[in-house]
Amino acid sequence: MGEPAKFTPHPNLGMLIRNTRKARDLTLNEVAAQLGIGQPYLHKIEAGGAASTGFVLICRISDVLRIPMTHLKAAALEESAPAKG
């Protein structure tokens, strides 16, 4: 059996996670504890600095913060669109 899938997060994913956490009035420490990860790692994910994140962790983030997976996927895959004008 192969290794678990790894997910390379787009910076918009981190912003979505951070904005949702703050909107729900949760601290980094609270969410990290619920996810079973360290606060520094969650901070890195939110800042867009995590090189890759396991799919299982992305699923747990979806559950803990109640973010639909479709929203996480869209944020992760979103390309920076040129400004319209």
URWOHU-V207404 format. One record per backbone hydrogen bond with DSSP energy under -0.5 kcal/mol. CO is the residue of the C=O (numbers start at 1). NH is the residue of the N-H. E is the energy in kcal/mol with one decimal. If there is no record, write none. Layout:
co=CO nh=NH e=E
co=CO nh=NH e=E
This chain:
co=5 nh=55 e=-1.8
co=7 nh=9 e=-0.9
co=7 nh=53 e=-3.5
co=10 nh=13 e=-1.9
co=10 nh=14 e=-1.0
co=11 nh=15 e=-1.9
co=12 nh=16 e=-2.3
co=13 nh=17 e=-2.5
co=14 nh=18 e=-2.9
co=15 nh=19 e=-3.0
co=16 nh=20 e=-2.3
co=17 nh=21 e=-2.6
co=18 nh=22 e=-2.7
co=19 nh=23 e=-2.3
co=20 nh=24 e=-1.6
co=21 nh=26 e=-2.3
co=22 nh=25 e=-1.7
co=27 nh=31 e=-2.2
co=28 nh=32 e=-3.0
co=29 nh=33 e=-2.2
co=30 nh=34 e=-1.9
co=31 nh=35 e=-2.1
co=32 nh=36 e=-1.3
co=32 nh=37 e=-2.3
co=38 nh=42 e=-1.9
co=39 nh=43 e=-2.5
co=40 nh=44 e=-2.0
co=41 nh=45 e=-2.2
co=42 nh=46 e=-2.7
co=43 nh=47 e=-2.1
co=44 nh=49 e=-2.7
co=44 nh=50 e=-0.8
co=45 nh=48 e=-1.3
co=49 nh=51 e=-0.5
co=53 nh=7 e=-2.0
co=54 nh=58 e=-2.0
co=55 nh=59 e=-2.3
co=56 nh=60 e=-2.1
co=57 nh=61 e=-2.7
co=58 nh=62 e=-2.2
co=59 nh=63 e=-2.1
co=60 nh=64 e=-3.2
co=61 nh=65 e=-2.5
co=62 nh=66 e=-0.7
co=62 nh=67 e=-1.5
co=66 nh=68 e=-0.6
co=68 nh=71 e=-1.0
co=68 nh=72 e=-1.8
co=69 nh=73 e=-2.9
co=70 nh=74 e=-2.2
co=71 nh=75 e=-2.4
co=72 nh=76 e=-2.3
co=73 nh=77 e=-2.0
co=74 nh=78 e=-1.3
co=79 nh=81 e=-0.6
